[in-house]
Amino acid sequence: MERNATLQAGDSQIARAAGVDSVDLIQLHSLGDPIQWDTALSPGGALEACIEAREEGLVRFIGVTGHGTQVPAMHLRSLERFDFDSVLLPYSYIMMQDPHYAASFDALSVVCRERNVAMQTIKAVARRPWWGKERTHNTWYEPLDDQRDIDASVHYVFARPGIFLNTVGDLDILPMVLDAASRFTDLLTRRRYAISCLAARCCRCSFRTSARRSSLRSACNARLRNECEDVTIAGTAQLLHRPW
């Protein structure tokens, strides 16, 4: 009775806040902790309430979200437990330079493609944590705020087929993200542009030690050379459909 009453109260709040009778997507937020994950997905947990809401026509789709480098693996576990309609997780050039994260993300993308699960991505324009600095934007991380950097970051996400870019939650940065999105054209040109820009810019701003910056810059330049070679050897079509 208590859980049903809570569910009904939540339904009423959704209707009052949005002025609608139902919503398209409800998401279980930030399921990265194994204990919380098991609680939410077990009988009597949040997932069960979401399923009931869907059966009653209050929501259409059910998704799961997460943050941090462990999230792709947790999403794979979630998809083993339940047929979620969508997942949400970080995706950016910097994140994908972590070999473990990149491999986990690629593995998750294969499963999502096979099962027609939407992949929503976040933090495309994240620069770094605030680290005690005064917050100048309405984001929990310090965002990129130069249009050229935002162009490179947004175009990098768009260059990968099969994923969605979720907008940033800051009214000053949002127009810049939308502007970058409106100017995305040729996949090959934009991917090479994004890689070269991020190699030059993000290496400078994201890492504290000169050794780490030098290491990442070398990796970026090697990646760019490989991409150019791939175009010559294998052709544009193979490059654009190769996940990385």
C-alpha positions as CSV (number, residue, x, y, z in Angstrom):
1,M,0.0,0.0,0.0
2,E,2.8,2.5,0.9
3,R,4.6,1.9,-2.4
4,N,1.5,2.2,-4.4
5,A,0.5,5.4,-2.6
6,T,4.0,6.8,-3.3
7,L,3.7,5.9,-7.0
8,Q,0.3,7.5,-7.3
9,A,1.6,10.7,-5.6
10,G,4.5,10.7,-8.1
11,D,2.2,10.4,-11.0
12,S,0.2,13.3,-9.8
13,Q,3.3,15.4,-9.4
14,I,4.3,14.6,-13.0
15,A,0.9,15.6,-14.3
16,R,0.9,18.9,-12.4
17,A,4.4,19.9,-13.2
18,A,4.3,19.1,-16.9
19,G,0.6,19.7,-17.6
20,V,0.3,16.3,-19.3
21,D,-1.3,12.9,-18.6
22,S,1.9,10.9,-19.4
23,V,5.6,11.3,-20.2
24,D,7.7,9.7,-22.9
25,L,10.6,8.6,-20.9
26,I,11.3,7.9,-17.2
27,Q,14.9,7.1,-16.2
28,L,16.5,5.4,-13.2
29,H,19.1,8.0,-12.4
30,S,22.8,7.3,-11.8
31,L,22.8,3.5,-11.1
32,G,26.5,3.1,-10.6
33,D,26.7,1.8,-7.1
34,P,26.2,-2.0,-7.1
35,I,24.1,-2.0,-3.9
36,Q,21.8,0.8,-5.1
37,W,21.7,-0.9,-8.5
38,D,20.5,-4.2,-7.0
39,T,17.9,-2.4,-4.8
40,A,16.5,-0.5,-7.7
41,L,16.2,-3.5,-10.0
42,S,15.0,-6.0,-7.5
43,P,11.4,-6.8,-6.7
44,G,9.8,-3.9,-4.9
45,G,12.3,-1.5,-6.2
46,A,12.1,1.6,-8.4
47,L,12.2,-0.4,-11.7
48,E,9.0,-2.3,-10.6
49,A,7.2,1.0,-10.0
50,C,8.3,2.2,-13.5
51,I,7.0,-0.9,-15.1
52,E,3.6,-0.4,-13.4
53,A,3.6,3.2,-14.6
54,R,4.2,2.0,-18.1
55,E,1.4,-0.6,-17.9
56,E,-0.9,2.1,-16.7
57,G,-0.1,4.3,-19.6
58,L,1.7,6.9,-17.5
59,V,5.1,6.5,-19.3
60,R,6.1,5.1,-22.7
61,F,9.7,4.2,-22.2
62,I,12.1,3.3,-19.4
63,G,15.7,4.2,-19.3
64,V,18.8,4.0,-17.0
65,T,21.5,6.6,-16.6
66,G,25.0,6.8,-15.0
67,H,28.2,8.7,-14.6
68,G,31.8,7.7,-14.2
69,T,34.1,5.3,-15.9
70,Q,32.3,2.2,-14.6
71,V,29.0,3.1,-16.2
72,P,29.2,1.3,-19.5
73,A,29.8,-2.0,-17.7
74,M,26.9,-1.3,-15.2
75,H,24.6,-0.5,-18.2
76,L,25.5,-3.9,-19.7
77,R,24.5,-5.5,-16.4
78,S,21.3,-3.5,-16.4
79,L,20.4,-4.7,-19.9
80,E,21.0,-8.3,-18.8
81,R,18.5,-7.7,-16.0
82,F,15.8,-5.8,-17.9
83,D,15.0,-4.7,-21.4
84,F,15.6,-0.9,-21.0
85,D,14.6,1.3,-23.9
86,S,17.5,3.7,-23.4
87,V,20.8,4.2,-21.6
88,L,22.6,7.5,-20.8
89,L,26.3,7.9,-20.2
90,P,29.3,10.2,-20.9
91,Y,30.9,10.4,-24.3
92,S,33.6,12.8,-25.3
93,Y,37.1,12.7,-26.9
94,I,38.8,12.9,-23.5
95,M,36.7,10.1,-22.0
96,M,37.4,7.9,-25.0
97,Q,41.2,8.2,-24.5
98,D,40.8,5.9,-21.5
99,P,41.3,2.5,-23.0
100,H,39.1,0.7,-20.4
101,Y,36.3,3.2,-20.8
102,A,36.5,3.1,-24.6
103,A,36.4,-0.7,-24.7
104,S,33.4,-0.8,-22.4
105,F,31.6,1.9,-24.3
106,D,32.2,0.1,-27.6
107,A,30.9,-3.2,-26.1
108,L,27.8,-1.4,-24.8
109,S,27.2,0.2,-28.2
110,V,27.2,-3.3,-29.9
111,V,24.5,-4.5,-27.5
112,C,22.4,-1.4,-27.9
113,R,22.6,-1.6,-31.6
114,E,21.5,-5.2,-31.6
115,R,18.6,-4.6,-29.2
116,N,17.6,-1.2,-30.6
117,V,18.4,0.6,-27.3
118,A,18.9,4.3,-27.6
119,M,22.3,5.6,-26.5
120,Q,22.1,9.1,-25.0
121,T,25.4,10.8,-24.3
122,I,26.3,13.6,-22.0
123,K,29.3,15.7,-21.0
124,A,30.4,16.4,-24.5
125,V,31.4,19.9,-23.5
126,A,32.8,19.1,-20.1
127,R,36.2,20.6,-19.5
128,R,37.0,19.4,-15.9
129,P,35.5,19.5,-12.4
130,W,35.2,22.9,-10.8
131,W,37.9,21.9,-8.3
132,G,36.9,24.6,-5.8
133,K,36.7,27.4,-8.4
134,E,33.8,29.9,-8.5
135,R,31.0,28.4,-10.5
136,T,30.3,30.6,-13.5
137,H,27.8,28.3,-15.3
138,N,24.8,26.2,-14.3
139,T,26.6,22.9,-14.7
140,W,28.1,20.6,-12.1
141,Y,31.3,20.5,-14.1
142,E,33.3,23.4,-15.7
143,P,32.2,23.5,-19.3
144,L,34.1,24.5,-22.5
145,D,33.0,28.1,-23.3
146,D,34.8,28.9,-26.5
147,Q,32.8,28.3,-29.6
148,R,35.7,26.6,-31.4
149,D,36.1,24.1,-28.6
150,I,32.3,23.4,-28.4
151,D,32.3,23.0,-32.2
152,A,35.0,20.3,-32.0
153,S,33.4,18.5,-29.1
154,V,29.8,18.5,-30.6
155,H,31.1,17.4,-34.0
156,Y,33.1,14.6,-32.4
157,V,29.9,13.2,-30.9
158,F,27.9,13.6,-34.2
159,A,30.6,11.9,-36.1
160,R,29.9,8.6,-34.4
161,P,26.7,6.8,-35.8
162,G,24.2,5.4,-33.4
163,I,24.4,7.8,-30.5
164,F,22.5,10.9,-29.4
165,L,23.9,14.1,-27.9
166,N,22.0,15.5,-24.9
167,T,22.1,19.2,-24.5
168,V,23.9,21.0,-21.7
169,G,22.0,22.4,-18.8
170,D,23.2,26.0,-19.0
171,L,21.3,28.7,-20.9
172,D,24.6,30.5,-21.9
173,I,26.3,27.4,-23.2
174,L,23.2,25.8,-24.8
175,P,22.9,28.3,-27.7
176,M,26.6,27.6,-28.5
177,V,25.9,23.8,-28.6
178,L,22.9,24.3,-30.8
179,D,24.9,26.5,-33.1
180,A,27.6,23.9,-33.4
181,A,25.0,21.2,-34.1
182,S,23.5,23.3,-36.9
183,R,26.8,23.6,-38.7
184,F,27.7,19.9,-38.7
185,T,28.0,18.7,-42.3
186,D,30.4,16.1,-43.7
187,L,31.3,13.4,-41.3
188,L,34.8,12.7,-42.5
189,T,35.9,16.4,-42.6
190,R,34.3,17.1,-39.2
191,R,35.9,14.1,-37.5
192,R,39.4,15.0,-38.6
193,Y,38.7,18.6,-37.6
194,A,37.5,17.6,-34.2
195,I,40.4,15.3,-33.5
196,S,43.0,18.0,-34.5
197,C,41.3,20.7,-32.5
198,L,40.9,18.6,-29.4
199,A,44.5,17.4,-29.7
200,A,45.7,21.0,-29.7
201,R,43.3,22.4,-27.1
202,C,42.1,19.8,-24.6
203,C,45.6,18.6,-23.9
204,R,46.4,22.1,-22.6
205,C,43.4,22.6,-20.4
206,S,42.5,19.1,-19.0
207,F,45.7,17.8,-17.4
208,R,48.0,19.3,-14.8
209,T,51.3,17.7,-15.6
210,S,53.4,18.4,-18.6
211,A,54.2,14.7,-19.0
212,R,50.5,13.8,-19.2
213,R,49.8,16.5,-21.7
214,S,52.7,15.4,-23.8
215,S,51.6,11.8,-23.7
216,L,48.1,12.6,-24.7
217,R,49.2,15.0,-27.4
218,S,51.3,12.3,-29.0
219,A,48.3,9.9,-28.8
220,C,46.1,12.5,-30.4
221,N,48.5,13.1,-33.3
222,A,49.0,9.4,-33.9
223,R,45.2,9.0,-34.0
224,L,44.9,11.8,-36.5
225,R,47.7,10.3,-38.7
226,N,46.0,6.9,-38.6
227,E,42.6,8.4,-39.5
228,C,44.2,10.0,-42.6
229,E,45.9,6.8,-43.6
230,D,42.6,4.9,-43.2
231,V,41.0,7.3,-45.7
232,T,43.8,6.6,-48.2
233,I,43.9,2.9,-47.8
234,A,40.4,1.7,-46.9
235,G,38.2,4.5,-48.2
236,T,35.9,6.9,-46.6
237,A,33.0,4.5,-46.1
238,Q,35.0,2.1,-43.9
239,L,36.4,4.9,-41.7
240,L,32.9,6.4,-41.0
241,H,31.5,3.1,-39.9
242,R,34.4,1.9,-37.8
243,P,33.6,2.4,-34.1
244,W,36.3,3.9,-31.9
